[in-house]
């Protein structure tokens, strides 16, 4: 279990055969670090972070995942960038409808 103040079922992760997927890594650096530690205890696979939208309680934990691949809806991109949580080099911005 990951003890957090704001996650409340909004965040999670899956480990597959080739990668781990983190969905909405939380609302603070501490929550992101807790999520990263939990992922690290279960797998050493490369991690992809998916931001479902740009609300603070879904994106700020991403700071703990710098250097990983990240995906988000095009509408979330400004929030992810503003929070300075963009991952290095291999960041992709997904498009779609709101």
N, C-alpha and C positions, 0 to 999 in steps of 0.2 A: 504494500500500500504506500502511496506517495502522500505524505501529509502536506497540505497546502492551505493557504488562506482563501484563495479565490477560484481555484480550478473547478470544484464542485461538479465533476462529471463532464467538464468541457474539454478536457485534454485526455490524450491516450496515445498508445503506440502499439504497433504490430511488428513482429519480426518474421520475415519471409525467408526464402531460400537464398536470396542474393542481397537483400537490403532490409533495414528497419525503417518503418514509417512512423514519424511522430506527427500527431494531429493537434494543432493549437497548443504549443508548449507552455502556456500559462501566462499569468499577468504580472510577473516580476522576475528579476534575475534569479532570486532564490527558488522560485517555482521551477524555472527552467533548469537550474542546476540539479534540483531534485529529480526532475524528469530525466535529464542526461545521466545521472547516476543510476537510476532504475534501468534505463536502457542498457547502460554499460555492464550492469550486473548480469543481464540476460543474454547479451549478444555482443560480438565485436564486428558485426556487419556494418558496412557504410550506412549512414543515416540520411534520410530525406525528410525534410520538414514541410508539412502542408499547413498553410494558414487558410482557414475556411472563410474568414473575413477579417477586417482590420480593427476590430474593437480591442482596446488596450488589454483586456483580460484574456485575450487569445494570442496576442503577438509579443508582448514584452519579454516573455520567457525565452524567446528565440535567441537572445544574446548568448545563451549557453550553448548554442549550436552553430556558432560562427565556423565557417570552413566547410560546412556540409552543403548539399544540394537543397534548394528551397523552392517551393511552388506556392503560388497564391492566385486568387482571382484578381483580374486586372483592377477591380475596384479597391482591393486591399493594398495594392502596391504602394500608394503614398504613405499609408500608416506604417507599413513594414519598413519603408525607407526612412521615414521620420524617426522611428524608434531606434534607428541605427542598428538594425538586426539583420541586415542583408548578409547573406552568406557570400563567401568569396567566389569569384570566377564563374561558378556553374549555377547561377541563379536564373530561374526561368519564371516568367510572368505569364500565367495562364489567362486566356481570355474566355469570355462567355457572357451570358446574360445575367442580369441581376435578379 
